[in-house]
Amino acid sequence: MPSRLLAPEGVPAVVEEFEHGGATLVVETFGEGRPFVLLHGIGMGRSVYLDLTSRLRGRVVAVDLPGFGEAPEPVRTLTMERHADLVAAYLRSAGLTGAVVIGHSMGSQIAAELAARHPDLVAGVVLAGPTVNSASRNVGAQARYLLMDLVGERPIVLWRGAREYLRGGPHLIRKMRATIVHEPEDAFRRIRCPVLVLRGESDPLAPVSWCREILDCIAGAELAEIPDHGHGTLISDAEPAARLIEEFAARV
């Protein structure tokens, strides 16, 4: 059975598996108020966002996507579109609407598809460390940028990331290819809700040039940069990111 990983001690929480279309999510929910749906990056799982979720004031809906964290490996690797449809099916089953969807790294691509394909469920989107840069859309470049980001990263990020990458299983390269063949620009252009693009100022996977391309695709989107942070801006020392997300949520 999946474990309670994020909810503070004494706070009621539900941890459940949700199966739809041959794939399974693990979802941990706790708190009250506006739903914050958290979608993790490749090789990650919900457990790495303990610092962020402890700072959000609302109903946290933290997901392990199929084949990551505690969620079982799917028979077929999911596309970003199928991931979005799976998350949407869960939100509908749980009666959750008006969500602020926080997508980190690969999760930003899924968040964009969720907002574009299921606008009735989403009030706003946070694209944190958005991948994949249109100028470097190949496995080698993305792996190189990830290694660059890890140099000088906080030990807690390295530890949590390494643990989750090992849990990601033998299909990690196949999953990475699924992110790279995805063209998020198509989804960006169909988003009609408010969007916050969030990057650490030293994040090589989400360069400023790419973030500005995203702003050009989404009318009214905002960009915020967090000093002294890289790609793991939501994983450790998450107070600046949480504050920006809360301010954004209050406006949508």
C-alpha contacts under 8 A as a table, 3 or more apart, distances in Angstrom:
res1	aa1	res2	aa2	distance
2	P	15	V	6.65
2	P	16	E	6.95
2	P	17	E	7.62
2	P	26	V	7.11
2	P	70	E	6.15
3	S	15	V	6.80
4	R	7	A	6.76
4	R	13	A	7.60
4	R	14	V	7.85
4	R	15	V	6.23
4	R	28	E	7.03
5	L	28	E	7.95
5	L	47	S	6.01
5	L	50	L	7.88
6	L	28	E	7.65
6	L	46	R	7.93
6	L	47	S	6.56
6	L	49	Y	7.81
6	L	50	L	5.51
6	L	53	T	7.07
6	L	54	S	7.63
7	A	11	V	6.32
7	A	12	P	7.61
7	A	13	A	6.32
7	A	29	T	7.82
7	A	30	F	6.28
7	A	54	S	7.69
8	P	11	V	5.58
8	P	54	S	7.23
11	V	30	F	7.10
11	V	31	G	7.29
12	P	30	F	6.25
12	P	31	G	7.55
13	A	28	E	6.94
13	A	29	T	5.62
13	A	30	F	4.57
13	A	31	G	7.63
14	V	27	V	7.92
14	V	28	E	5.66
14	V	29	T	5.33
14	V	30	F	6.64
15	V	26	V	7.14
15	V	27	V	5.66
15	V	28	E	4.36
15	V	29	T	6.55
16	E	26	V	5.69
16	E	27	V	5.46
16	E	28	E	6.63
17	E	24	T	6.51
17	E	25	L	5.62
17	E	26	V	4.52
17	E	27	V	6.35
17	E	71	A	7.76
18	F	24	T	5.42
18	F	25	L	5.13
18	F	26	V	6.34
18	F	27	V	7.47
18	F	90	Y	6.78
19	E	22	G	6.64
19	E	23	A	5.60
19	E	24	T	4.27
19	E	25	L	6.44
20	H	23	A	5.63
20	H	24	T	6.47
20	H	86	L	6.43
20	H	89	A	7.32
21	G	86	L	7.64
22	G	74	P	7.10
22	G	75	V	7.54
23	A	66	P	6.24
23	A	73	E	7.97
23	A	74	P	5.35
23	A	75	V	7.66
23	A	86	L	7.77
24	T	65	L	7.47
24	T	66	P	5.52
24	T	71	A	6.31
24	T	72	P	6.55
24	T	74	P	7.22
25	L	63	V	6.73
25	L	64	D	5.79
25	L	65	L	5.28
25	L	66	P	5.55
25	L	71	A	5.64
25	L	72	P	7.92
25	L	86	L	7.97
25	L	87	V	7.93
26	V	63	V	5.79
26	V	64	D	5.00
26	V	65	L	6.91
26	V	66	P	7.94
26	V	70	E	6.59
26	V	71	A	5.35
27	V	61	V	6.67
27	V	62	A	5.69
27	V	63	V	4.60
27	V	64	D	6.34
28	E	60	V	7.76
28	E	61	V	5.90
28	E	62	A	5.25
28	E	63	V	6.53
29	T	59	R	6.91
29	T	60	V	5.43
29	T	61	V	4.61
29	T	62	A	6.38
30	F	59	R	5.67
30	F	60	V	5.46
30	F	61	V	7.03
31	G	57	R	7.62
31	G	58	G	5.70
31	G	59	R	4.32
31	G	60	V	6.09
32	E	35	P	7.83
32	E	57	R	7.88
32	E	58	G	5.06
32	E	59	R	4.49
32	E	60	V	7.96
33	G	57	R	7.74
33	G	58	G	4.53
33	G	59	R	5.24
34	R	58	G	5.03
34	R	59	R	5.67
34	R	98	G	7.33
34	R	99	A	6.57
34	R	100	V	7.63
35	P	58	G	6.00
35	P	59	R	4.49
35	P	60	V	5.90
35	P	61	V	6.68
35	P	96	L	7.25
35	P	97	T	7.73
35	P	98	G	7.17
35	P	99	A	4.84
35	P	100	V	6.28
36	F	58	G	6.78
36	F	59	R	5.98
36	F	60	V	5.02
36	F	61	V	5.84
36	F	99	A	5.80
36	F	100	V	4.95
36	F	101	V	5.83
36	F	102	I	6.92
37	V	60	V	6.34
37	V	61	V	4.66
37	V	62	A	5.99
37	V	63	V	7.65
37	V	99	A	6.57
37	V	100	V	6.22
37	V	101	V	4.66
37	V	102	I	5.89
38	L	46	R	7.74
38	L	60	V	7.57
38	L	61	V	6.15
38	L	62	A	4.87
38	L	63	V	6.24
38	L	101	V	6.18
38	L	102	I	4.87
38	L	103	G	6.10
38	L	104	H	7.91
39	L	46	R	7.71
39	L	62	A	6.89
39	L	63	V	5.98
39	L	64	D	7.68
39	L	65	L	7.72
39	L	101	V	7.59
39	L	102	I	6.12
39	L	103	G	4.75
39	L	104	H	6.28
39	L	107	G	4.78
39	L	108	S	7.43
39	L	110	I	7.59
39	L	111	A	7.21
40	H	44	M	6.04
40	H	45	G	5.86
40	H	46	R	6.36
40	H	63	V	7.37
40	H	64	D	7.41
40	H	65	L	7.73
40	H	103	G	6.31
40	H	104	H	5.33
40	H	105	S	7.02
40	H	106	M	6.91
40	H	107	G	4.95
41	G	44	M	5.43
41	G	45	G	7.43
41	G	103	G	7.68
41	G	104	H	5.39
41	G	105	S	4.69
41	G	106	M	4.44
41	G	107	G	4.98
41	G	108	S	7.84
42	I	105	S	7.19
42	I	106	M	5.56
42	I	107	G	7.57
42	I	175	K	7.61
42	I	176	M	7.06
43	G	68	F	6.56
43	G	161	G	7.44
43	G	164	E	5.86
43	G	165	Y	4.48
43	G	166	L	7.87
43	G	167	R	7.74
43	G	168	G	5.35
43	G	172	L	7.05
44	M	48	V	7.05
44	M	68	F	6.43
44	M	69	G	6.61
44	M	161	G	6.39
44	M	164	E	5.06
44	M	165	Y	6.23
44	M	168	G	7.38
45	G	48	V	6.29
45	G	63	V	7.36
45	G	64	D	5.19
45	G	65	L	7.32
45	G	68	F	5.68
45	G	69	G	4.36
45	G	70	E	7.68
45	G	164	E	6.39
46	R	49	Y	5.84
46	R	50	L	7.85
46	R	62	A	5.84
46	R	63	V	5.74
46	R	64	D	5.56
46	R	69	G	6.81
47	S	50	L	6.03
47	S	69	G	7.54
48	V	51	D	7.96
48	V	157	V	7.89
48	V	160	R	5.82
48	V	161	G	7.25
48	V	235	I	5.83
49	Y	52	L	5.28
49	Y	53	T	6.12
49	Y	234	L	6.53
49	Y	235	I	5.10
49	Y	236	S	7.80
50	L	53	T	5.38
50	L	54	S	6.13
50	L	235	I	7.35
51	D	54	S	5.43
51	D	55	R	6.83
51	D	234	L	7.71
51	D	235	I	6.44
51	D	236	S	6.13
51	D	237	D	7.08
51	D	238	A	5.98
51	D	239	E	7.98
52	L	55	R	5.41
52	L	56	L	6.70
52	L	234	L	5.98
52	L	235	I	6.67
52	L	236	S	7.65
52	L	238	A	5.24
52	L	239	E	7.08
52	L	241	A	7.78
52	L	242	A	6.16
53	T	56	L	5.30
53	T	60	V	6.91
55	R	239	E	7.04
55	R	242	A	6.23
56	L	60	V	7.46
56	L	242	A	6.35
56	L	246	E	7.05
57	R	246	E	7.68
64	D	68	F	5.83
64	D	69	G	5.44
64	D	70	E	6.42
64	D	71	A	5.76
65	L	68	F	5.54
65	L	69	G	7.41
65	L	71	A	6.29
65	L	83	H	7.57
66	P	71	A	5.16
66	P	72	P	5.89
66	P	73	E	5.72
66	P	74	P	5.97
66	P	78	L	7.96
67	G	70	E	7.69
67	G	71	A	5.43
67	G	72	P	5.07
67	G	73	E	3.81
67	G	74	P	6.13
67	G	168	G	6.24
67	G	169	G	7.50
68	F	71	A	5.56
68	F	72	P	7.27
68	F	73	E	7.39
68	F	164	E	7.53
68	F	167	R	6.72
68	F	168	G	5.09
69	G	164	E	6.40
69	G	167	R	6.37
69	G	168	G	6.91
74	P	77	T	6.34
74	P	78	L	7.78
77	T	174	R	7.20
77	T	175	K	6.27
77	T	178	A	7.51
78	L	81	E	7.85
78	L	82	R	5.72
78	L	83	H	6.11
78	L	175	K	7.76
78	L	178	A	7.32
79	T	82	R	5.17
79	T	83	H	6.24
79	T	178	A	5.77
79	T	179	T	7.39
79	T	182	H	7.67
80	M	83	H	5.06
80	M	84	A	6.25
80	M	109	Q	6.58
80	M	110	I	5.24
80	M	113	E	7.06
80	M	178	A	7.27
80	M	179	T	6.83
80	M	182	H	6.87
81	E	84	A	5.10
81	E	85	D	6.28
81	E	110	I	6.82
81	E	113	E	5.97
81	E	114	L	7.73
82	R	85	D	5.01
82	R	86	L	6.11
83	H	86	L	5.13
83	H	87	V	6.31
83	H	110	I	6.36
84	A	87	V	5.21
84	A	88	A	6.10
84	A	110	I	5.34
84	A	111	A	6.92
84	A	113	E	5.82
84	A	114	L	4.76
84	A	117	R	7.88
85	D	88	A	4.96
85	D	89	A	6.11
85	D	114	L	6.92
85	D	117	R	7.85
86	L	89	A	5.11
86	L	90	Y	6.44
87	V	90	Y	5.13
87	V	91	L	6.28
87	V	114	L	7.73
88	A	91	L	5.07
88	A	92	R	6.17
88	A	114	L	6.87
88	A	118	H	6.89
88	A	121	L	7.47
89	A	92	R	5.23
89	A	93	S	6.16
90	Y	93	S	5.05
90	Y	94	A	6.16
91	L	94	A	5.11
91	L	95	G	6.04
91	L	96	L	5.05
91	L	97	T	7.12
91	L	121	L	7.53
92	R	95	G	4.99
92	R	96	L	6.11
92	R	97	T	7.62
92	R	121	L	7.90
93	S	96	L	7.83
96	L	99	A	7.08
96	L	121	L	7.20
97	T	120	D	7.12
97	T	121	L	4.48
97	T	122	V	6.46
97	T	123	A	7.87
98	G	120	D	7.62
98	G	121	L	5.55
98	G	122	V	5.10
98	G	123	A	4.66
98	G	124	G	7.88
99	A	121	L	6.35
99	A	122	V	4.88
99	A	123	A	5.35
99	A	124	G	6.79
100	V	122	V	6.27
100	V	123	A	5.69
100	V	124	G	4.76
100	V	125	V	5.62
100	V	126	V	7.36
100	V	249	A	6.66
101	V	111	A	6.28
101	V	122	V	6.89
101	V	124	G	6.36
101	V	125	V	4.84
101	V	126	V	6.12
102	I	107	G	7.74
102	I	108	S	7.25
102	I	111	A	6.92
102	I	125	V	6.02
102	I	126	V	4.67
102	I	127	L	6.38
102	I	128	A	7.14
103	G	106	M	7.32
103	G	107	G	4.15
103	G	108	S	3.84
103	G	109	Q	7.20
103	G	110	I	6.98
103	G	111	A	5.26
103	G	125	V	7.62
103	G	126	V	6.12
103	G	127	L	5.31
103	G	128	A	5.96
103	G	130	P	7.94
104	H	107	G	4.66
104	H	108	S	5.03
104	H	127	L	6.34
104	H	128	A	4.65
104	H	129	G	5.86
104	H	130	P	6.61
104	H	234	L	7.71
105	S	108	S	5.36
105	S	109	Q	7.42
105	S	127	L	7.83
105	S	128	A	6.30
105	S	129	G	5.06
105	S	130	P	4.94
105	S	131	T	5.38
105	S	231	H	7.87
106	M	109	Q	5.42
106	M	110	I	6.82
106	M	130	P	7.09
106	M	131	T	6.00
106	M	132	V	7.77
106	M	179	T	6.60
107	G	110	I	5.01
107	G	111	A	5.97
108	S	111	A	4.91
108	S	112	A	6.11
108	S	126	V	7.57
108	S	127	L	4.91
108	S	128	A	6.39
108	S	129	G	7.53
108	S	130	P	5.39
108	S	131	T	6.92
109	Q	112	A	5.17
109	Q	113	E	6.38
109	Q	130	P	7.16
109	Q	131	T	6.87
109	Q	179	T	7.83
109	Q	184	P	5.93
110	I	113	E	5.09
110	I	114	L	6.06
111	A	114	L	4.96
111	A	115	A	6.23
111	A	125	V	6.90
111	A	126	V	7.98
111	A	127	L	7.39
112	A	115	A	5.27
112	A	116	A	6.13
112	A	125	V	7.47
112	A	127	L	7.80
112	A	184	P	7.12
112	A	187	A	5.79
112	A	188	F	6.13
112	A	191	I	7.22
113	E	116	A	5.02
113	E	117	R	5.76
113	E	118	H	7.96
113	E	184	P	7.65
113	E	187	A	5.47
113	E	188	F	7.87
114	L	117	R	5.32
114	L	118	H	5.46
114	L	119	P	7.30
114	L	122	V	7.76
115	A	118	H	5.44
115	A	119	P	4.98
115	A	121	L	7.60
115	A	122	V	5.82
115	A	125	V	7.33
115	A	191	I	5.92
115	A	192	R	7.88
115	A	193	C	7.53
116	A	119	P	5.92
116	A	187	A	5.64
116	A	188	F	7.29
116	A	190	R	5.23
116	A	191	I	4.84
116	A	192	R	7.56
118	H	121	L	5.93
118	H	122	V	7.21
119	P	122	V	5.39
119	P	123	A	7.81
119	P	191	I	7.77
119	P	192	R	7.69
119	P	193	C	7.70
120	D	123	A	7.98
122	V	125	V	7.38
122	V	193	C	7.42
123	A	193	C	6.07
123	A	194	P	7.24
123	A	252	V	6.35
124	G	193	C	5.46
124	G	194	P	4.95
124	G	195	V	5.81
124	G	249	A	7.25
124	G	252	V	6.25
125	V	193	C	7.36
125	V	194	P	6.48
125	V	195	V	4.80
125	V	196	L	6.31
126	V	195	V	5.83
126	V	196	L	4.76
126	V	197	V	5.91
126	V	198	L	6.94
126	V	245	I	7.31
127	L	130	P	5.58
127	L	195	V	7.35
127	L	196	L	6.17
127	L	197	V	4.77
127	L	198	L	5.96
128	A	197	V	6.01
128	A	198	L	4.55
128	A	199	R	5.81
128	A	234	L	7.92
129	G	197	V	7.80
129	G	198	L	6.17
129	G	199	R	4.93
129	G	200	G	7.17
129	G	203	D	7.19
129	G	205	L	6.89
129	G	206	A	5.21
129	G	231	H	5.83
130	P	133	N	7.94
130	P	197	V	7.61
130	P	198	L	7.88
130	P	199	R	7.69
130	P	205	L	7.46
130	P	206	A	5.53
130	P	211	C	7.47
131	T	205	L	6.41
131	T	206	A	6.13
132	V	136	S	7.41
132	V	137	R	6.23
132	V	142	Q	7.82
132	V	179	T	7.42
132	V	180	I	6.45
132	V	184	P	7.79
132	V	205	L	7.31
132	V	206	A	7.59
133	N	136	S	5.50
133	N	137	R	6.20
133	N	205	L	6.98
133	N	206	A	6.63
133	N	207	P	7.54
133	N	210	W	5.65
134	S	137	R	5.70
134	S	210	W	7.03
136	S	141	A	5.81
136	S	142	Q	7.06
137	R	141	A	7.07
137	R	142	Q	7.25
137	R	180	I	5.72
137	R	181	V	7.70
138	N	141	A	5.59
138	N	142	Q	6.33
138	N	177	R	7.90
138	N	180	I	6.16
139	V	142	Q	5.29
139	V	143	A	6.04
139	V	176	M	7.00
139	V	177	R	6.74
139	V	180	I	7.13
140	G	143	A	5.24
140	G	144	R	6.10
141	A	144	R	5.06
141	A	145	Y	6.19
142	Q	145	Y	5.15
142	Q	146	L	6.18
142	Q	205	L	6.97
143	A	146	L	5.05
143	A	147	L	6.30
144	R	147	L	5.19
144	R	148	M	6.24
145	Y	148	M	4.96
145	Y	149	D	6.20
145	Y	204	P	5.57
145	Y	205	L	5.69
146	L	149	D	5.10
146	L	150	L	6.36
146	L	204	P	7.47
146	L	205	L	6.77
147	L	150	L	5.11
147	L	151	V	6.71
148	M	151	V	5.58
148	M	204	P	7.17
149	D	152	G	7.52
149	D	153	E	6.86
149	D	202	S	7.74
149	D	203	D	6.42
149	D	204	P	6.35
149	D	205	L	7.85
149	D	230	G	6.35
149	D	231	H	6.52
150	L	153	E	5.00
150	L	158	L	7.20
153	E	157	V	6.68
153	E	158	L	6.91
153	E	230	G	7.52
153	E	232	G	7.96
154	R	157	V	5.41
154	R	158	L	6.60
154	R	236	S	7.52
155	P	158	L	5.02
155	P	159	W	6.07
156	I	159	W	5.10
156	I	160	R	6.01
156	I	236	S	6.90
157	V	160	R	5.34
157	V	161	G	5.78
157	V	232	G	6.68
157	V	235	I	6.36
157	V	236	S	6.41
158	L	161	G	5.17
158	L	162	A	5.91
159	W	162	A	5.29
159	W	163	R	6.21
160	R	163	R	5.25
160	R	164	E	6.29
161	G	164	E	5.24
161	G	165	Y	6.04
162	A	165	Y	5.14
162	A	166	L	6.27
163	R	166	L	5.37
163	R	167	R	6.48
164	E	167	R	4.91
164	E	168	G	6.14
165	Y	168	G	4.92
165	Y	169	G	7.40
166	L	169	G	6.09
168	G	171	H	7.34
168	G	172	L	6.17
169	G	172	L	6.19
170	P	173	I	7.78
171	H	174	R	5.27
171	H	175	K	6.26
172	L	175	K	4.99
172	L	176	M	6.11
173	I	176	M	4.93
173	I	177	R	6.22
174	R	177	R	5.12
174	R	178	A	6.46
175	K	178	A	5.07
175	K	179	T	6.70
176	M	179	T	5.23
176	M	180	I	6.41
177	R	180	I	5.03
177	R	181	V	6.19
178	A	181	V	5.57
178	A	182	H	6.53
179	T	182	H	5.38
180	I	183	E	7.61
183	E	186	D	6.18
183	E	187	A	7.80
184	P	187	A	5.23
184	P	188	F	6.14
185	E	188	F	4.88
185	E	189	R	6.24
185	E	214	I	7.24
185	E	217	C	6.88
186	D	189	R	5.60
186	D	190	R	6.96
187	A	190	R	5.30
187	A	191	I	6.60
188	F	191	I	5.44
188	F	214	I	6.99
188	F	217	C	5.80
188	F	218	I	5.85
189	R	217	C	5.11
189	R	218	I	5.70
190	R	218	I	7.86
191	I	218	I	6.65
192	R	218	I	7.74
192	R	219	A	7.81
194	P	220	G	6.96
194	P	221	A	6.31
194	P	252	V	6.73
195	V	218	I	7.72
195	V	220	G	7.48
195	V	221	A	4.82
195	V	222	E	6.36
196	L	221	A	5.87
196	L	222	E	4.89
196	L	223	L	5.95
196	L	224	A	7.35
196	L	248	F	7.20
197	V	211	C	6.98
197	V	215	L	7.94
197	V	221	A	7.15
197	V	222	E	5.92
197	V	223	L	4.69
197	V	224	A	6.28
198	L	223	L	5.99
198	L	224	A	5.06
198	L	225	E	5.94
198	L	226	I	7.64
198	L	241	A	7.83
199	R	203	D	6.69
199	R	206	A	6.68
199	R	223	L	7.96
199	R	224	A	6.56
199	R	225	E	4.99
199	R	226	I	6.26
199	R	230	G	7.50
199	R	231	H	7.23
199	R	233	T	7.51
200	G	203	D	5.26
200	G	225	E	5.50
200	G	226	I	4.68
200	G	227	P	6.24
200	G	228	D	6.99
200	G	229	H	4.49
200	G	230	G	4.54
200	G	231	H	6.07
200	G	232	G	7.86
200	G	233	T	6.00
201	E	225	E	5.60
201	E	226	I	5.68
201	E	227	P	5.35
201	E	228	D	6.51
201	E	229	H	5.99
201	E	230	G	6.32
202	S	227	P	7.85
202	S	228	D	7.00
202	S	229	H	6.07
202	S	230	G	4.76
202	S	231	H	7.55
203	D	206	A	5.62
203	D	207	P	6.41
203	D	229	H	7.23
203	D	230	G	4.20
203	D	231	H	4.82
204	P	207	P	5.49
204	P	230	G	7.59
204	P	231	H	7.40
205	L	231	H	6.92
206	A	210	W	6.34
206	A	211	C	6.59
206	A	231	H	7.66
207	P	210	W	5.41
207	P	211	C	6.39
208	V	211	C	4.99
208	V	212	R	6.11
209	S	212	R	5.23
209	S	213	E	6.38
210	W	213	E	4.98
210	W	214	I	6.40
211	C	214	I	5.04
211	C	215	L	6.41
211	C	223	L	7.51
212	R	215	L	4.90
212	R	216	D	6.27
213	E	216	D	5.08
213	E	217	C	6.50
214	I	217	C	5.10
214	I	218	I	6.39
215	L	218	I	5.28
215	L	219	A	7.03
215	L	220	G	7.57
215	L	221	A	5.50
215	L	222	E	7.02
215	L	223	L	7.58
216	D	219	A	7.02
218	I	221	A	5.63
226	I	229	H	6.03
226	I	233	T	7.76
226	I	240	P	6.92
226	I	241	A	7.31
229	H	232	G	7.09
229	H	233	T	5.54
230	G	233	T	5.83
232	G	235	I	5.17
232	G	236	S	6.77
233	T	236	S	6.33
233	T	237	D	7.07
233	T	238	A	6.08
233	T	241	A	6.87
234	L	237	D	7.45
234	L	238	A	5.05
234	L	241	A	6.36
234	L	242	A	7.89
235	I	238	A	6.20
237	D	240	P	7.50
238	A	241	A	5.31
238	A	242	A	5.99
239	E	242	A	5.07
239	E	243	R	6.05
240	P	243	R	5.20
240	P	244	L	6.33
241	A	244	L	5.20
241	A	245	I	6.11
242	A	245	I	5.04
242	A	246	E	6.05
243	R	246	E	5.14
243	R	247	E	6.19
244	L	247	E	5.13
244	L	248	F	6.12
245	I	248	F	5.05
245	I	249	A	6.05
246	E	249	A	5.03
246	E	250	A	6.21
247	E	250	A	5.24
247	E	251	R	6.82
248	F	251	R	5.38
248	F	252	V	6.74
249	A	252	V	5.37
